[in-house]
Amino acid sequence: MMLLLLVNSVSSNFSAENFSGEEKIIFASALSESIVKSRDENAPWRGCAYYDLSKKRVLANVIDLSLLGNMAPEKVGDFQLFGLYRKQGNSKSFFFGSEKENCVIIERLVFFRGVIEEKGILGVVVCES
């Protein structure tokens, strides 16, 4: 009986340690989803999708570069949006922040809409606060 209790205690400790990492991945995925599929001009970290005036709707996976230029690190609960970058080929250009150890990076294929529309990868860097 003692051995069973010990094994149960050890396995629950491993789960608790890994939960923080899993929670960070889930949060980073949800945040990246919000950034590419919604729009909030007052708080661009909540959404940077392009608004098409002719269609009168937000275009999912089309990023408005003018909103990305207004973004900065943002603390959200236990996590922080630490960086955001654009990747084309082997080069990365950060809108803000940088890569950091013990952070999660989620990359998404998007269209960047500025003067012209270009395909690229948007990288979202999320760290624990």
N, C-alpha and C positions, 0 to 999 in steps of 0.2 A: 504494500500500500504506500509506504514511504517513497519507494522508487517511482511509482506512478505519479505521485505528487511532485517529485523533483523534476521528472521529465515534462510534466505539464507546465510547471513554473518556468523552466528553461525555454520551452517552445514559445510561451507567451512573451517572454522577454525579447526573443528574436523578432517576433512579429511587431512589437512596439518600436523597436529600433528601425525596422524597415518601413514602418508606416509613414514616418516623416518624409522619406525619400519618395514613396509612392504618392503621398499627398502633394508634394511639390510638382511631380510630373503631371498629375491630374489638374492642378491649378494652372500650370504653364500651358497645358493643352487647351483648357477652357479660356484662358486669357488670349491666346493666339487666335482661337476661334472667334472671340468677340472682336478683336482688332480687325480681322479681315471680313467679317460679315455684318458689322453694324457701324454706325457713325454717331459720334458725339463731338461737336465742334468745341464745346466748352471743356471737355475732358477727353482729349484724343486717345488716351490709353484705353479707354472703353470701346473705341471703334474709330477706324480710319478709312472705312470703305468709301468709295467714290459715289457721290450723288449725281445721277444723270437727270438734268433738268427736262430733257425732252421726254423721257420715260416716267418722270416724276417718282423715282424710286432709287434706293441704294443698290449698287451693283456689288454683289458678293464676290470676293476674291479679286477685286480691282481696288488698289490702294491709292488714295489721294495723297500725293507727295507733299502738298502744301500743309496737310495736317501732320504728317510725320515730322516735318521740320519744327513743329511746335511742341513735340513731346520731350519729356525729361523723365528721369527716374521717379518712380511712384511707389510708395509703400501701400500695400493692400493687405490688411490683416497681418498674418505671420510671415508674409512673403513680400518681395520687392521686385518690381519690373526694373531690372538692373541695366539692361541694354537692348538695343534694337539695331539690326543691321540689314543691309541689302547685299546679297551675294549673287555675283554673276561670274560664271566660270570659276576660276580659282581665287578671285579677289573678293574681299569683304570690305564694305565701307559702312562704318557705324554712324547712325543718326545721333546716338548718344550712348554713353557707357562703353563697356568692353566685355570680353570674356573673363570669367573668374572661376577659380576652383570651387568645387562643391555647389555649382549652379546647374540648372537644367536649361538646355537649349532645344527649342522646338523650331524646326524649319518648315516653311510652307511655300508651295509654288503659287505665285500670285502674278498679277499684272500691275505694274506701277504706272499710274496715270499722272503725267505732268504735262509738259508741252507736247510730248509724244507718249504713246503707250508702249511699254517694254515688258517683256516677260522676265521674271527673276525669282529669287528665293528671298523670303522675308524670314529673318532669324529673330526669335524672341528669347532673351536671356532672363531667367527668373532665379532669384536667390532667396535664401531665408533671411529675414530681417535681423 
